[in-house]
């Protein structure tokens, strides 16, 4: 059985504390959101390797200020938001 089905069944059976049930995220909606983020990043020219490289930089800069987008020679556009609920 796939994780989404197991997760939904567990939620319906009440196997978790009530406050967890109230805060539970729909696994299907989460997957859709992640897919949209991936598409948006690709649309901005940020392929998997570029994102991985940038993420590693963030991990090595703990405690120091994060580099700006300009310092990474990157720009973002707010012309098309990726999360349209």
Secondary structure, 3 states (H helix, E strand, C coil): CCHHHHHHHHHHHCCCCHHHHHHCCCHHHHHHHHHHHHHHHHHCCCCHHHHHHHHHHHHHCCCCCCCCCCCCCCCCCCCCCCCCC
